[in-house]
Amino acid sequence: MKSKATAITILLLLVVVFTLQNTEDVSLRFLFWSFSLARALMVFLILSVGMVIGLFIGSLSRRPPLPNHPQDPTSMKGKQEFRDES
């Protein structure tokens, strides 16, 4: 438990250092929107959006298989034949 607290403390210190080193404003223009944010905030915002998109795409691939689908292992219960080749 102590190693977990140490890892979290180190990670938070790295985040603080990153934030302090990236305080310059960055302008962003997209279509008809234009705004400026601190560089660190922009990086965290883009990282968050990427994580949400990744979770969404990951949840699409973890959908349960359709019933009686050939790749569904539950649809094959009791249907496997064992052959004795002796």
PEHUHU-V197145 format. One record per residue. N is the residue number from 1. RES is the residue in one letter. PHI is phi in degrees with one decimal (none if undefined). PSI is psi in radians with two decimals (999 if undefined). Layout:
n = (N,N)
res = (RES,RES)
phi = (PHI,PHI)
psi = (PSI,PSI)
//
This chain:
n = (1,2,3,4,5,6,7,8,9,10,11,12,13,14,15,16,17,18,19,20,21,22,23,24,25,26,27,28,29,30,31,32,33,34,35,36,37,38,39,40,41,42,43,44,45,46,47,48,49,50,51,52,53,54,55,56,57,58,59,60,61,62,63,64,65,66,67,68,69,70,71,72,73,74,75,76,77,78,79,80,81,82,83,84,85,86)
res = (M,K,S,K,A,T,A,I,T,I,L,L,L,L,V,V,V,F,T,L,Q,N,T,E,D,V,S,L,R,F,L,F,W,S,F,S,L,A,R,A,L,M,V,F,L,I,L,S,V,G,M,V,I,G,L,F,I,G,S,L,S,R,R,P,P,L,P,N,H,P,Q,D,P,T,S,M,K,G,K,Q,E,F,R,D,E,S)
phi = (none,-69.1,-67.4,-67.1,-64.9,-65.0,-63.2,-65.7,-62.9,-63.5,-61.8,-64.9,-63.9,-64.2,-64.4,-64.4,-62.9,-59.5,-65.1,-67.9,-84.7,-125.7,-96.3,-65.8,-78.5,-122.8,-92.2,-128.6,-122.2,-140.1,51.8,-106.3,-96.2,-148.3,-153.0,-130.1,-138.0,-65.2,-58.6,-63.0,-64.6,-63.6,-63.6,-65.6,-65.7,-66.4,-61.2,-63.6,-62.5,-63.9,-67.2,-64.3,-63.7,-62.7,-64.2,-64.3,-66.7,-64.1,-70.3,-68.4,-80.9,-100.4,-65.4,-67.1,-66.9,-67.1,-63.3,61.5,-81.5,-56.4,-88.3,-80.5,-65.4,-74.4,-78.9,-99.8,-61.8,76.3,-105.7,-84.1,-104.7,-106.1,-107.0,-94.6,-100.7,-96.8)
psi = (-0.60,-0.62,-0.57,-0.74,-0.66,-0.76,-0.72,-0.71,-0.77,-0.75,-0.76,-0.66,-0.71,-0.67,-0.73,-0.76,-0.78,-0.76,-0.74,-0.52,-0.21,1.03,-0.08,2.59,2.48,2.26,2.41,2.26,2.23,2.07,-1.94,0.14,2.57,2.21,2.86,2.47,2.87,2.54,-0.74,-0.73,-0.68,-0.74,-0.79,-0.62,-0.79,-0.68,-0.76,-0.77,-0.72,-0.67,-0.70,-0.76,-0.73,-0.73,-0.69,-0.82,-0.67,-0.64,-0.48,-0.61,-0.23,0.30,2.59,2.52,2.74,2.55,2.53,0.38,2.43,-0.48,-0.06,1.94,-0.42,-0.39,-0.17,0.05,2.28,-0.01,-0.04,2.37,2.37,2.19,2.33,1.96,0.70,999)
//
